[in-house]
Every structure is written in C-alpha cells, then in structure tokens.
Amino acid sequence: MKKKIVFSLLLFFASFAITKEKPKIAVVDFKEISSKVSNAGVFVANKVNDLCSTIKTVNVIDRTHLDQILQEQNLSLTGIVDNFDQNKVGKISGLNYLIVGDVSQCSVTRNLKEFTKKIKKKNGSYISKKEKKWEWTGTGTVQLRILDVVSDEILYSKTKTGVVKKYEDYTPDKNYKKTLIKVRVKKKVRVKKIRSTYKKSMSQMDFNKTQPDLIFQALSKAVSYYKNDFYNLFRPTGYIIGIMPYKGNKYKVLLDVGENFGIKKGSKFFIIQKGKTIVHPVTKELIQTEDIVVGKVKIKEVASETSYAIVNKKMVNTLKIGQTIKAKKAGGCLF
C-alpha cells in the first residue's frame, strides 16, 4: 500500500515536471490527376484526416482552422503545395507536418466470368452447373507525401493502389451481340478471338459514370494501406525520467509517456543508446546518429502523462536517466 502511494505521488509530480507537446499535422485536398470522378481529391483527404485522427501521438489541425490560418498569413494553399518553400510554410503557426498528395489511375472495368456451382440433388449427389456473372473491378491510386514544415524536407513519400471487385448476375447485353456481329462481318475471325475482342472492347468503355462508388471504395482501400506506415512513423518516443528499487532485485523505470500518447498496459518499448555519429567527409555535416537497442521493457502501469516498467538488476545497470525510449513496431497497430 505504501509503495502504491509513493508511486502515485511520483506520477503526480512528474506530470507537472513534464509537458510533452505533440506535433501538429494537417491534411490538404489531394490533386486529381485523371481521376475521372468528381471530388476524389477531397474524399481521399478526408480519409487520410480520419486515419491521422486515430494516431494519439499527433494533433490533427482541423482543415477549416487551417484555411483560417492561411488567410491570416495571406498564403495560398495551392502555392504552398506546388512550391514547397520553408519561408512560406514556416509562417503557418504551430504546424509541424503537412500531408499532400495526388489521386490518379482511377478506373472501372467489366468482364464476363464463368463460375462452376455445385448443386445438391435429392438423392445426396452433386451436379455441377456453370453460371456467368459480370465482374466489376474498381481501381484507384493514391500518392501521399508528408512534408516536414520545420526542416523543409519530404519526410515520407509512397504510392498505394486499391482494387475492389463486385459481381452481378449476367444479363444479355446489346453491346455483346453488336460486337459479335461486327467482328464476324468485318474481321472474319474465330470464336475465341471474338470473345477476346469483346472483352477488350468492354474494358475500354467508360463505366466510371455508372459505377463511381467502386472508385471511391478503391481509393478508401488505398488509404487504409498507409495505416501501418503512419503508426510506425509516428510511434511514441520519450525518455527515462526515474529509476527506483521495487521488489528484491527488480527496479521501476519511470517513462515520460502515458495515456495521452496512447500508451496502454502491456505496451512494449525499446531502450535506445546513441552510438557512433556519421559525418560527411567533405561538408562535415552530421548525416546520421546510430541507434543501439540496449534492452526492451513492457509497461506495467500507466498514468495520464507517465508510465513505468519493471526490469531486473542486470538490465538496470545498462540504463540511466535521460535515455531515449521508442515504442516497438507493430503489424496492425502499435498498441
């Protein structure tokens, strides 16, 4: 009971001593490059904004609020995106990252597919029945870039493509018959070539106006592929702010990250030690500092601003106050 009170007081005072500020991020409308559907750029921007809202290590600036800031600074959003300039972007008060991108290669195609369906008879045996279905395929590509407002650099840039399919019962199509007649009369080709010519002619038809939902579903799927990258890119980092005896040969390690950063009981962290620094031989500029993982810890208890883990005596000898911690990467979600 006494130990719990001591730790509670420690967390209480630590919450006043440390105020970790989350980086601010904003999403602007994506450019539409041959998207073939209206408002595709706005749709993707909203989806990316929703994705960023699930990351507890960043603060997402409301897009309406961003427009107000730009108007106050007499800045054009189009100019910022087209001519990424530190002098211009740096005027956006409090913003750390800006997400921009393009929407392209949006299309809907239709092909005739033949499936084999098994039907159970009354005597228990099965018969195979072939049936035809229309296969609709929607495709959408999203190119996303995260711009670092402070350093005037591209922090992240990747392209993801989403593909969705749906099937409809086959109904004879007037275009199908017309295509067959046209091919027979003018080209006099075999039946196999007639079918392939038909599929090609159908895939070249514009279904984007009749099936826009497929494109939006494909774009939504493309955005979902960024989830793991975003979570790993903005995974929580912090510092060791306290080390104290616990039970026997075990020790408590106090960290400066808590529930506000999405930390939960059971979250895992790497303990990082700075290694060698790589300096450019000509310009003498610092290129990279090596990160050495000296241990791993698992969160035992969490408060709003802090958390703690339990380690043994052997590990505690490799730790020191002020050491960097970094959340362990995860497949689908960090926490």
N, C-alpha and C positions, 0 to 999 in steps of 0.2 A: 504494500500500500504506500509505504514511504517512498519507494523508488518511482512509483507512478506519479506521485505528487511532484517529486524533483524533476522528472522528465517533462511534466505538464508545464511547470514554471519555466524550464529551459526553452520549450517551444514558444511559450508566451513572450518571453523577452527576445527570442530570435526573430519572431515575427515583426517586432519593432525595429530590430537592428538591420533587417534585410528587406529591401523592397525591389524585387526583380521586376523589371519592366519588359513586357512582351513586345516584340517587334510588330509594327503596323504594316498591314498588307492591303492592297486594293486591286480590284479587277476591273478592267475596262472592256467595252464591247469589242468582240473579235471582228476582224476584217472578213468579208465574204468574197472569196475568190471562186468564181464559177460554182457557187453553192446550189443554184437552181431552185432554191426555195427562199421565200422572204423571211426576214427576222432570224435567220440561222445564227448570225453572229451574236445577237442579243441572247438567244436561247442558250448558247454554249457559255457565254459569260455568266449567266445566272446559275448554270450547273456548276461551273468552277467556283463561283462565290459560295454556293451551298457546301461544296467539298471543303473549302477553306474554313468554313464555319464549324466543321467537325474537329478541327485541329486546335487543341487547347493551348498550344504554345505560341499562338499568334493572335493578334487582334485584327479583325477584318473591318476595314472602314466602309461604312455604308456608301453605296455608289451615288446616292443623292447628295450626301455630305461631301464627297469628293468633287462633284460638279461645283458645289458652292465654293470650295477652297480654290479651285481653278479660276473661277470667276473673280474672286477676291485678288488673285495674283495676276489677273489679266493674261492667263495662259490658255492655249488651245490644246485640247486633248489630242487632236489629230497631229498637231505639230510635235507634241511630246513623243508620241509613238513612232512617227515617221523619222524624226531627227532626235534620237535619244541623246540628250545633252545634259551633263551634270549641272550646268549653270541654270537650266530651265527646271529640270526635275527637282533639283535641290531646293527650289522655292516652295515645293509642296510641304507644308508644315507637318513635321512629325511622321512622315511616311518613310518606311524602310524599303519596302519591296513593291514593285508594280508588275502585275501579270497581264500580258498582252498575247495576241496570237492570231492565227488565220483559220478559216474554215474553207475546205476545198474538197474536190473529188466526191461530191455528193451525187448519188445516182440511185435509180430504182430500175431493176431489170426483172423480166418474167420469162420463165422457161417451163416447158411441159415435162413433167416427171412421171414415170410409171412405177408403181409400188405393187408388191405382192402381199395380199392379205389372206390370212388363214381363217377359214370359217368352219366351225364345228357342226357336224351333222347330228341327227337324232340318234344314230347308232354309235356315236362316240368318235367316229373317224373325222379326219380333217380334209378339206379340199382347199386348193389354192385358187384365189381369184385375183386377177390383175385389175388394178384401177388406176386411172390417170388423175393427176392433180396439177394445178398451177402452182409453181414455186416462185414466190416473190422474194427478191433479195434487195435489201436496202444497205447502202454503203455511205459512210461519212468519215472524213479525215480532219483531225484537229492538230494544228501545230501550235504548241504552247511555249512561251518564254517567260522566265521570271527575271526581271531587271532589278539589280541592286542599286537603289537610288543613291546611297552613300558613296559607294566605290565606282559608280558609273560603269558597271560590268554586267554581262549576262551571266546570272548565277546558274540558270538551268534552261535547257532547250531540248525538247523532244517532240516527235510526231507519233500520234497514235491513230489507228484506224478501227472503227467499229463496224461490224457486219451483223445484220439481223435478217432472219428469214421467217416467212409465214406461208401457209399453204391454204389453197382454196379448192373446192370441188371443181373438177373440169367441166366446162360447158363449151360446146362447139362455138368457135369464133369465126365471124365472117372473114376476117383478115386471113385466117388459116386457109380457107378454101380458095380465096382470091390468089394467095401466094402460090398455092399448088398449081392452079390453072396457068398462072403467069409463067412459072418456071417450066412447066411441061411444053407450052407453046413456043416460048422464045429460046430456051436453052436446051430443051430435049435431053435432060439429064435423068439419071436413075433415081429410084425412090429414096435411097439412102442420102443422096446428095440433096434431094428435095427437102428432106427433113432438116438437114444441117443448114440449108439456105433459109428455111423458115425460122429456125431458132436465131440465126444471125439477124434476120430482118426484124424479129420481135425485140431482141435485145437493144436494137438501135432506135426503137420507138421511145418517145418521151412519156414515161409513166410518172414523172416527178409531180405533175399537177394532180394526177388522180390518186397517188399514194404518198402524200407528203409526210404522213405520220411515220412511215418506215425510215425516212431520212432522219427525222428528229430522234427516233429510237436508236438509230445507229450512232448519231452524234453523242447521245447520252451515254451509250456504252463506251465510246471512245474516251470520254471524260472520266469514266469510272476506272479506266486503266491507269490513270495518274495517281490513284489513291495511295498505293504503296510508296511511290516515289516521293509524294508530298509528306507522308508521315515520317519517312526516313530522313528527308531533307530538313524537316523542322522538328526532329526529335529533341526532347528536353536535354539541356545541358546545365550544369551548375558546379558547385564547389562543396568540398567537405568543410564544415564550419565548427565541428566539435568532435572530440574523441574522449570517451569516458568508460570506466570499468562497468561491467554489467553483472555477470554471474560466473564465478570460477575463473576460467581462463578466457572468457568471452568479453567482448567490448561493444559498446554502442557507437555507431558512426553517424553523426548528425549531418544531414544534407540540406541545402538551401532551396529545395524544390518540393512542392507539396500538391495538394488537390487543385490549386489554381492552375497548375500546369498539366493537369490530367493524370497525376501520379496516383496509383492505387496500391493497396496492399498486395505484394507479390510481384510488383514491377521490378525489372532487373536493370542494373547499371554496370557499365564498365568504369573502372578506376583508371584514369589516364595520367601518364607521366610524360612530360615533354622530353623528347630526345634530341638528336642532332638537328641543327638548322642547315638548310641548303641555301647557299648564297650564290648568286650569279657571278661567274668568274670575271666578267668584264664590267658590268654595271654596278656590281656589289650590292644589288638589291636582294632582299630576303624573298626567296621563292616559296619555301615550304618548311614547316617545322614538323619533325617526325613525332607521331603519337604512339607511345608504347603502353599497351594494356598490361597493368601490373596486378590486376585482380578483378573479380566480379562480386557484386553484392545484390542481395534480394531485400526489398523493402519490407520491414516488419510492421511499422505503424506509420500513419500519415496524418498530418495536420494541414491547415489551410495553406501555410507558407513553407512548411518544413516537413521532413520525414526522417526516419532513421532505419538503419540496418544493423544486424548483428554479425560480427566477424570474430574469428579466433585469434589467439595471441600471435600465431605465426604471421597472419596477414596484417595485423595491426602494426607490426614492425616495418612494413613497407608503405604505410600510409602516413600522411601528415596534413595538418590543417592548411586549407588553401588549394589542395589538389583538385584537379578537374575531374568531373564525372560526366558521363554521356550515356543516355538511355540505349539499351541494347536494341538492335534492329529486330523487327518482327515481320512475318509474312503478310498477314492481312491487316493487322492493326498493332500499334505499339503497345497498347495497354489492354 
